[in-house]
């Protein structure tokens, strides 16, 4: 009698997780919906560039280098300078110093 009772008890412990998982797998009828919306805050900073402005390393990383300057109707940058695009403006920036040498407003 003890062996049968022990076998039934152990079987109930082994089968209870399977029964519980099948009960959760069925369709839900509570008609609740979870909607998660991510809000993105965009900060736009309109900077008026000026000749002689020193760009910080963070600003330099954010700007895209313009390699095809002829396509954008820009002259070839002198040695030690490069063209970068900031918003809709083109800046001629010293590579090592980060100082703005020339500004061309975008169209």
ABEGO torsion letter per residue (X at the ends): XAAAAAAAAAAAAAAAAAAAAAAAABBBAAGBBBBBBBBBBBBBBBBBBBBGBBBBAAAAAABBBBABAAAAGBBBBBBGBBBBBBEABBBBBBAAAGBBABBBBBX
